[in-house]
Structures are given as C-alpha cells and as structure tokens.
Amino acid sequence: MKQVIYTLAIAAILTPVFASLASAGPISRACLTSGRKAANSSLCGCIQAVADVALSRRDQRMAAKFFRDPHRAQEIRQSDRASDEAFWLRYKAFGTQAESSCRGY
C-alpha cells in the first residue's frame, strides 16, 4: 500500500514537469515568444499538443515561422506548388482543431 501511495505521489509531482517538456515544441515556443497578449504556457501548450497530433515536425517548424512572419503564411497559401497546397490543407485542419480544443485557455 505504501508503494502505491509513493508511486502516485511521484507521478503527481512529475506529471507537470513532463507536460511542460512535451509542450516545448516549435509551435509552443513560437506562441510564447510571439508577444501576443493571450499567449500563455497553458494556451501555447494546448496548441502544441494539437500540433503534435495534426502536423509533422517539419510542418510544425514551417508553421512556427508564421508567428514571426505572418506574410509567409500568405505566400504559402497562395503558392501554386502542390507541396505548399498540401501543407496548407493540413495547416488549416490543425488551426480548426486547435481553435476548438484550446478555446478555454
């Protein structure tokens, strides 16, 4: 019984640590450093969690650049390249999912 309680206590202590490490992806970092008033670790972590499911790491790195250079998003959206069009469809789906999943943060 003591072992179970000890294990649960350790898990309760370490869970936030691992959660913060997991949210330290490119989207989360870009979100936190964007200078937007609504940006906070909870919201940015939620957006990163959605990105981890919806986007590849390569897609995440490209999307993270949009925080610094919003015009780049417009260039990708208007591009005639098939790879850019495919990325944009994934990015739009990610945005929709992040908006609905992270609404309360």
Secondary structure in CASP SS format (residue, H / E / C, confidence):
PFRMAT SS
TARGET T0000
AUTHOR 0000-0000-0000
METHOD secondary structure of the structure
MODEL  1
M C 1.00
K H 1.00
Q H 1.00
V H 1.00
I H 1.00
Y H 1.00
T H 1.00
L H 1.00
A H 1.00
I H 1.00
A H 1.00
A H 1.00
I H 1.00
L H 1.00
T H 1.00
P H 1.00
V H 1.00
F H 1.00
A H 1.00
S H 1.00
L H 1.00
A H 1.00
S C 1.00
A C 1.00
G C 1.00
P H 1.00
I H 1.00
S H 1.00
R H 1.00
A H 1.00
C H 1.00
L H 1.00
T C 1.00
S C 1.00
G C 1.00
R C 1.00
K C 1.00
A C 1.00
A C 1.00
N C 1.00
S H 1.00
S H 1.00
L H 1.00
C H 1.00
G H 1.00
C H 1.00
I H 1.00
Q H 1.00
A H 1.00
V H 1.00
A H 1.00
D H 1.00
V H 1.00
A H 1.00
L C 1.00
S C 1.00
R H 1.00
R H 1.00
D H 1.00
Q H 1.00
R H 1.00
M H 1.00
A H 1.00
A H 1.00
K H 1.00
F H 1.00
F H 1.00
R H 1.00
D C 1.00
P H 1.00
H H 1.00
R H 1.00
A H 1.00
Q H 1.00
E H 1.00
I H 1.00
R H 1.00
Q H 1.00
S C 1.00
D C 1.00
R C 1.00
A H 1.00
S H 1.00
D H 1.00
E H 1.00
A H 1.00
F H 1.00
W H 1.00
L H 1.00
R H 1.00
Y H 1.00
K H 1.00
A H 1.00
F H 1.00
G H 1.00
T H 1.00
Q H 1.00
A H 1.00
E H 1.00
S H 1.00
S H 1.00
C C 1.00
R C 1.00
G C 1.00
Y C 1.00
END
